[in-house]
Amino acid sequence: MAVPGLRVWERAPLAPFTTITTGGSAGLLLSAVTQEALASALRVLRQHEAPWFCLGGGSNLLVADRGYPGVVVRLDEGFQYVEGLPSGAWDTTCRAAAAEPVPMAVITGAGAFLARLAAVAAEAGLSGLEWACGIPGTLGGAVAMNAGAHGSSVSDVMDAVELTSETGVRWVPRADLDCGYRHCALPAGSVVTAVRLFLTPGDPVDILQRHRALLRARRTSQPRGARTFGSAFKNPPGDSAGHLLEKAGLKGVRHGGAEISRVHANFIVNVGDATTGDVLCLMSLMREAVFRSSGVLLDPEVKLLGAAFPWSEDQRGNG
Ligand SMILES: Cc1cc2nc3c(=O)[nH]c(=O)nc-3n(C[C@H](O)[C@H](O)[C@H](O)COP(=O)(O)OP(=O)(O)OC[C@H]3O[C@@H](n4cnc5c(N)ncnc54)[C@H](O)[C@@H]3O)c2cc1C
């Protein structure tokens, strides 16, 4: 595709772009260097009626073993900027602001990494993203998933998102996005390219202490350094998927190279050369076992590209 500001790869393996590291290739992988290039690419894709999917950090994604014949679009490094953090050290101005905390606007490119942003915000004395420490992936993916933890989510601190589509660039307020638990109604055909957050001034020492406590809790409750996509299933109303799966006795169950984590029953880990088929096989088994033991049908949290879950409708691309 001859559009300036795009980097293009044909038959690009997608496994290295996911945290579970399984699955096949994309027909085409496009990395957009600028918003203009992204909008132009989306226009060309529409003209060719080509299906496309937006890839963030691949930390909540399973790619079919046979791959995805469409176009995978991602944001290049230029989308990793963060603007509006207080400059310099935690000084008297910051201390005064913290005494009368008025949320401050921070604008971040959607390619920025959520956990990294949480860390730099904490160092700058801005609170509101503590829950995000330890969550991999990009801001764009976090918005699309309304990622969250410990009772908070990105929509709590998000004021508006910048969306790029074939018609250009526009800002959309949070109120128009129907954000809920692991849900955000992004308009079809759009890519989140920036996010405006409101973060509250606070003492960096206190904020960093909260980070450390939450990271410690994560280290004991989740598999460490594992190839995984986090929670396989969403929590059903009033319960936790991990608790239901543990009750069903599924920890440590293995299929091929995939294993239900011995630490957290809602995590599937690639312990060898797992395929996406191995993972889907375990997910089917987990869903059936919880239905048998608790009468609850779990909904997947992970997104599946290029195939349908064995029990549900297809999840196609964004385009
Ligand atoms: C070890 C581990 C722990 C985790 N813990 C948590 C947790 O505590 N809480 C939680 O909520 N999640 C958690 N996750 C899941 C995952 O990190 C989050 O869902 C994350 O926000 C996904 O971001 P991503 O950039 O990796 O998105 P991807 O996995 O690349 O994509 C996910 C979805 O977002 C869409 N998307 C990505 N970027 C954009 C964009 N710019 N514009 C529009 N749509 C886009 C994709 O099309 C796809 O539908 C965890 C994952 C791991 C591996």
The ligand as a Gaussian input file, in Angstrom:
#p B3LYP/6-31G(d) Opt

LIG

0 1
 C       -0.052000     -10.442000      32.994000
 C       -1.301000      -9.686000      32.554000
 C       -2.074000      -9.043000      33.510000
 C       -3.231000      -8.343000      33.120000
 N       -3.964000      -7.721000      34.085000
 C       -5.056000      -7.005000      33.718000
 C       -5.828000      -6.307000      34.712000
 O       -5.535000      -6.319000      35.898000
 N       -6.915000      -5.607000      34.284000
 C       -7.279000      -5.549000      32.956000
 O       -8.265000      -4.877000      32.630000
 N       -6.572000      -6.211000      32.013000
 C       -5.468000      -6.917000      32.346000
 N       -4.752000      -7.582000      31.389000
 C       -5.220000      -7.576000      29.985000
 C       -4.606000      -6.464000      29.091000
 O       -3.344000      -6.077000      29.572000
 C       -5.510000      -5.228000      28.993000
 O       -6.788000      -5.569000      28.488000
 C       -4.875000      -4.152000      28.080000
 O       -5.515000      -2.936000      28.315000
 C       -4.951000      -4.494000      26.596000
 O       -4.185000      -3.502000      25.901000
 P       -3.365000      -3.860000      24.578000
 O       -2.761000      -2.580000      24.071000
 O       -2.433000      -4.953000      24.827000
 O       -4.560000      -4.285000      23.608000
 P       -4.595000      -5.507000      22.563000
 O       -4.493000      -6.791000      23.309000
 O       -3.626000      -5.275000      21.456000
 O       -6.084000      -5.346000      21.998000
 C       -7.189000      -5.515000      22.840000
 C       -8.414000      -4.854000      22.160000
 O       -8.199000      -3.447000      22.120000
 C       -8.328000      -2.980000      20.774000
 N       -7.373000      -1.870000      20.588000
 C       -6.044000      -1.886000      20.886000
 N       -5.506000      -0.685000      20.625000
 C       -6.507000       0.087000      20.119000
 C       -6.578000       1.426000      19.641000
 N       -5.508000       2.248000      19.624000
 N       -7.774000       1.881000      19.178000
 C       -8.866000       1.078000      19.177000
 N       -8.873000      -0.195000      19.630000
 C       -7.697000      -0.673000      20.086000
 C       -7.999000      -4.180000      19.900000
 O       -8.573000      -4.023000      18.606000
 C       -8.623000      -5.298000      20.717000
 O      -10.018000      -5.351000      20.467000
 C       -3.601000      -8.287000      31.741000
 C       -2.809000      -8.951000      30.786000
 C       -1.660000      -9.626000      31.182000
 C       -0.817000     -10.289000      30.128000

